Structures are given as structure tokens and as C-alpha cells.
Amino acid sequence: MAKVLKGFIIAFLTAFFTKWLEDVFILSGLVLVVVNTYLVSIVEWNILAGNYLLGMVLIILGFVLAKR
């Protein structure tokens, strides 16, 4: 039973890091950029700039991982 569970966990983590991680990075970056676009009048400029930068970094990281 333990070998089956270990095999399942290893297979799941391998699939997650090879197939889904870039999608998660790209989607979270896009969501962050879209949410910040609607928060322009509410939040301070420094926070918005940092969030836009984080969104772009996530999108670029997702594309780099997707090219592999």
C-alpha cells in the first residue's frame, strides 16, 4: 500500500511540475494584472507598481517554463 501511495504522489508531483506549473504561473500573473487594473483609483501607486511587476514576472516565468 505504501509503494502504491508513494508512486501516486511521485507521479502527481511530476505531472504538476511538468504540465501544470506554467499554466498556474501564467494564469495567476494575468489575474494579478487584471485585478490591479480595476484597483487603480483605490490603492497607492507603489503597491500597484509592485503588483504589476509581480504579474509580469509570473507571466514571463510561465512562458519560459512552457517553452521547455
BAPAZA-85640 format. One record per atom (N, C-alpha, C): atom name; chain; x, y, z; residue number from 1. Coordinates in steps of 0.2 Angstrom, whole numbers, plus 2048, in hexadecimal, padded with zeros to 3 digits. Each point is the difference from the previous one (the first is absolute). Layout:
BEGIN
+-------+--------+-----+-----+-----+-----+
| atome | chaine |   x |   y |   z | num |
+-------+--------+-----+-----+-----+-----+
|    CA |      A |   X |   Y |   Z | NUM |
...
+-------+--------+-----+-----+-----+-----+
//
This chain:
BEGIN
+-------+--------+-----+-----+-----+-----+
| atome | chaine |   x |   y |   z | num |
+-------+--------+-----+-----+-----+-----+
|     N |      A | 804 | 7FA | 800 |   1 |
|    CA |      A | 7FC | 806 | 800 |   1 |
|     C |      A | 804 | 806 | 800 |   1 |
|     N |      A | 806 | 800 | 804 |   2 |
|    CA |      A | 804 | 806 | 800 |   2 |
|     C |      A | 804 | 801 | 7FA |   2 |
|     N |      A | 801 | 7FB | 7FC |   3 |
|    CA |      A | 804 | 801 | 7F9 |   3 |
|     C |      A | 7FB | 803 | 7FB |   3 |
|     N |      A | 7FA | 7FE | 801 |   4 |
|    CA |      A | 7FA | 802 | 7FB |   4 |
|     C |      A | 7FF | 808 | 802 |   4 |
|     N |      A | 800 | 802 | 806 |   5 |
|    CA |      A | 7FF | 807 | 802 |   5 |
|     C |      A | 806 | 804 | 7FE |   5 |
|     N |      A | 806 | 7FD | 801 |   6 |
|    CA |      A | 806 | 804 | 7FE |   6 |
|     C |      A | 800 | 801 | 7F9 |   6 |
|     N |      A | 7FF | 7FB | 7FC |   7 |
|    CA |      A | 800 | 800 | 7F9 |   7 |
|     C |      A | 7FB | 805 | 7FD |   7 |
|     N |      A | 7FA | 801 | 804 |   8 |
|    CA |      A | 7FB | 805 | 7FE |   8 |
|     C |      A | 802 | 807 | 801 |   8 |
|     N |      A | 803 | 801 | 806 |   9 |
|    CA |      A | 802 | 806 | 802 |   9 |
|     C |      A | 806 | 803 | 7FB |   9 |
|     N |      A | 804 | 7FB | 7FF |  10 |
|    CA |      A | 806 | 802 | 7FB |  10 |
|     C |      A | 7FD | 801 | 7F9 |  10 |
|     N |      A | 7FB | 7FC | 7FE |  11 |
|    CA |      A | 7FE | 802 | 7F9 |  11 |
|     C |      A | 7FC | 806 | 800 |  11 |
|     N |      A | 7FC | 802 | 805 |  12 |
|    CA |      A | 7FC | 806 | 801 |  12 |
|     C |      A | 805 | 806 | 800 |  12 |
|     N |      A | 805 | 800 | 804 |  13 |
|    CA |      A | 805 | 805 | 800 |  13 |
|     C |      A | 804 | 801 | 7FA |  13 |
|     N |      A | 801 | 7FB | 7FC |  14 |
|    CA |      A | 804 | 800 | 7FA |  14 |
|     C |      A | 7FB | 804 | 7FB |  14 |
|     N |      A | 7FA | 7FD | 800 |  15 |
|    CA |      A | 7FB | 803 | 7FB |  15 |
|     C |      A | 7FF | 808 | 801 |  15 |
|     N |      A | 7FF | 801 | 807 |  16 |
|    CA |      A | 7FF | 807 | 802 |  16 |
|     C |      A | 806 | 805 | 7FE |  16 |
|     N |      A | 806 | 7FE | 801 |  17 |
|    CA |      A | 806 | 804 | 7FE |  17 |
|     C |      A | 801 | 800 | 7F9 |  17 |
|     N |      A | 7FE | 7FB | 7FC |  18 |
|    CA |      A | 802 | 800 | 7F9 |  18 |
|     C |      A | 7FA | 803 | 7FC |  18 |
|     N |      A | 7FA | 7FF | 802 |  19 |
|    CA |      A | 7FA | 802 | 7FC |  19 |
|     C |      A | 7FC | 806 | 802 |  19 |
|     N |      A | 7FF | 800 | 807 |  20 |
|    CA |      A | 7FC | 805 | 802 |  20 |
|     C |      A | 803 | 807 | 803 |  20 |
|     N |      A | 806 | 7FF | 802 |  21 |
|    CA |      A | 803 | 806 | 803 |  21 |
|     C |      A | 800 | 806 | 7FC |  21 |
|     N |      A | 802 | 7FF | 7FA |  22 |
|    CA |      A | 800 | 806 | 7FB |  22 |
|     C |      A | 7F9 | 803 | 7FF |  22 |
|     N |      A | 7FB | 7FC | 800 |  23 |
|    CA |      A | 7F9 | 803 | 7FF |  23 |
|     C |      A | 7FE | 804 | 807 |  23 |
|     N |      A | 802 | 7FD | 805 |  24 |
|    CA |      A | 7FF | 804 | 807 |  24 |
|     C |      A | 803 | 806 | 800 |  24 |
|     N |      A | 807 | 801 | 7FE |  25 |
|    CA |      A | 803 | 806 | 800 |  25 |
|     C |      A | 7FD | 805 | 7FB |  25 |
|     N |      A | 7FF | 7FE | 7FA |  26 |
|    CA |      A | 7FD | 804 | 7FB |  26 |
|     C |      A | 7F9 | 803 | 802 |  26 |
|     N |      A | 7FC | 7FB | 802 |  27 |
|    CA |      A | 7F9 | 802 | 803 |  27 |
|     C |      A | 800 | 805 | 806 |  27 |
|     N |      A | 805 | 7FF | 804 |  28 |
|    CA |      A | 800 | 804 | 806 |  28 |
|     C |      A | 803 | 807 | 7FE |  28 |
|     N |      A | 805 | 800 | 7FC |  29 |
|    CA |      A | 802 | 806 | 7FE |  29 |
|     C |      A | 7FB | 804 | 7FC |  29 |
|     N |      A | 7FC | 7FD | 7FC |  30 |
|    CA |      A | 7FB | 804 | 7FC |  30 |
|     C |      A | 7FA | 802 | 805 |  30 |
|     N |      A | 7FE | 7FC | 805 |  31 |
|    CA |      A | 7FB | 802 | 804 |  31 |
|     C |      A | 803 | 806 | 805 |  31 |
|     N |      A | 806 | 800 | 802 |  32 |
|    CA |      A | 803 | 805 | 804 |  32 |
|     C |      A | 800 | 807 | 7FC |  32 |
|     N |      A | 802 | 800 | 7F9 |  33 |
|    CA |      A | 800 | 806 | 7FC |  33 |
|     C |      A | 7F9 | 802 | 7FF |  33 |
|     N |      A | 7FB | 7FC | 7FF |  34 |
|    CA |      A | 7F9 | 802 | 7FF |  34 |
|     C |      A | 7FD | 803 | 806 |  34 |
|     N |      A | 801 | 7FD | 806 |  35 |
|    CA |      A | 7FE | 803 | 806 |  35 |
|     C |      A | 803 | 807 | 802 |  35 |
|     N |      A | 806 | 800 | 7FF |  36 |
|    CA |      A | 803 | 807 | 801 |  36 |
|     C |      A | 7FE | 805 | 7FB |  36 |
|     N |      A | 7FE | 7FE | 7FA |  37 |
|    CA |      A | 7FD | 805 | 7FC |  37 |
|     C |      A | 7FA | 803 | 802 |  37 |
|     N |      A | 7FC | 7FC | 804 |  38 |
|    CA |      A | 7F9 | 803 | 803 |  38 |
|     C |      A | 802 | 803 | 807 |  38 |
|     N |      A | 806 | 800 | 803 |  39 |
|    CA |      A | 801 | 803 | 806 |  39 |
|     C |      A | 804 | 806 | 7FF |  39 |
|     N |      A | 801 | 803 | 7FB |  40 |
|    CA |      A | 804 | 806 | 7FE |  40 |
|     C |      A | 7FE | 806 | 805 |  40 |
|     N |      A | 7FA | 801 | 801 |  41 |
|    CA |      A | 7FE | 806 | 804 |  41 |
|     C |      A | 7FF | 7FF | 807 |  41 |
|     N |      A | 801 | 7F9 | 802 |  42 |
|    CA |      A | 7FF | 7FF | 807 |  42 |
|     C |      A | 807 | 7FF | 804 |  42 |
|     N |      A | 805 | 7FD | 7FD |  43 |
|    CA |      A | 806 | 7FE | 803 |  43 |
|     C |      A | 805 | 805 | 7FE |  43 |
|     N |      A | 805 | 800 | 805 |  44 |
|    CA |      A | 806 | 805 | 7FF |  44 |
|     C |      A | 804 | 7FD | 7FA |  44 |
|     N |      A | 804 | 805 | 7FD |  45 |
|    CA |      A | 804 | 7FF | 7FA |  45 |
|     C |      A | 805 | 7FB | 801 |  45 |
|     N |      A | 803 | 800 | 806 |  46 |
|    CA |      A | 806 | 7FB | 801 |  46 |
|     C |      A | 7FE | 7F9 | 800 |  46 |
|     N |      A | 7FA | 7FF | 803 |  47 |
|    CA |      A | 7FD | 7F9 | 800 |  47 |
|     C |      A | 7FE | 7FE | 7F9 |  47 |
|     N |      A | 7FD | 804 | 7FC |  48 |
|    CA |      A | 7FE | 7FE | 7FA |  48 |
|     C |      A | 806 | 7FF | 7FB |  48 |
|     N |      A | 806 | 804 | 801 |  49 |
|    CA |      A | 806 | 7FE | 7FC |  49 |
|     C |      A | 803 | 7FA | 802 |  49 |
|     N |      A | 800 | 7FE | 806 |  50 |
|    CA |      A | 803 | 7FA | 802 |  50 |
|     C |      A | 7FB | 7FA | 7FE |  50 |
|     N |      A | 7FA | 801 | 800 |  51 |
|    CA |      A | 7FB | 7FA | 7FE |  51 |
|     C |      A | 801 | 7FF | 7F8 |  51 |
|     N |      A | 800 | 806 | 7FD |  52 |
|    CA |      A | 801 | 7FF | 7F8 |  52 |
|     C |      A | 807 | 7FD | 7FF |  52 |
|     N |      A | 805 | 801 | 803 |  53 |
|    CA |      A | 806 | 7FD | 7FF |  53 |
|     C |      A | 800 | 7F9 | 802 |  53 |
|     N |      A | 7FD | 7FE | 805 |  54 |
|    CA |      A | 7FF | 7F9 | 802 |  54 |
|     C |      A | 7FC | 7FC | 7FB |  54 |
|     N |      A | 7FB | 803 | 7FD |  55 |
|    CA |      A | 7FC | 7FD | 7FB |  55 |
|     C |      A | 804 | 7FF | 7FA |  55 |
|     N |      A | 804 | 805 | 7FE |  56 |
|    CA |      A | 804 | 7FF | 7FA |  56 |
|     C |      A | 805 | 7FA | 801 |  56 |
|     N |      A | 803 | 800 | 806 |  57 |
|    CA |      A | 805 | 7FB | 801 |  57 |
|     C |      A | 7FD | 7F9 | 800 |  57 |
|     N |      A | 7FA | 7FF | 803 |  58 |
|    CA |      A | 7FC | 7FA | 800 |  58 |
|     C |      A | 7FF | 7FE | 7F9 |  58 |
|     N |      A | 7FE | 805 | 7FC |  59 |
|    CA |      A | 7FE | 7FE | 7F9 |  59 |
|     C |      A | 806 | 7FE | 7FC |  59 |
|     N |      A | 805 | 804 | 801 |  60 |
|    CA |      A | 807 | 7FE | 7FC |  60 |
|     C |      A | 802 | 7F9 | 803 |  60 |
|     N |      A | 800 | 7FF | 806 |  61 |
|    CA |      A | 802 | 7FA | 803 |  61 |
|     C |      A | 7FC | 7FA | 7FD |  61 |
|     N |      A | 7FA | 801 | 7FF |  62 |
|    CA |      A | 7FB | 7FB | 7FE |  62 |
|     C |      A | 802 | 7FE | 7F8 |  62 |
|     N |      A | 801 | 806 | 7FC |  63 |
|    CA |      A | 802 | 7FF | 7F9 |  63 |
|     C |      A | 807 | 7FC | 800 |  63 |
|     N |      A | 805 | 802 | 804 |  64 |
|    CA |      A | 806 | 7FC | 800 |  64 |
|     C |      A | 7FF | 7F9 | 801 |  64 |
|     N |      A | 7FC | 7FE | 806 |  65 |
|    CA |      A | 7FF | 7F9 | 801 |  65 |
|     C |      A | 7FC | 7FD | 7FB |  65 |
|     N |      A | 7FC | 803 | 7FC |  66 |
|    CA |      A | 7FC | 7FD | 7FB |  66 |
|     C |      A | 804 | 7FE | 7FA |  66 |
|     N |      A | 805 | 804 | 7FF |  67 |
|    CA |      A | 804 | 7FF | 7FA |  67 |
|     C |      A | 804 | 7FA | 801 |  67 |
|     N |      A | 802 | 7FE | 806 |  68 |
|    CA |      A | 803 | 7F9 | 801 |  68 |
|     C |      A | 7FC | 7FB | 7FE |  68 |
+-------+--------+-----+-----+-----+-----+
//
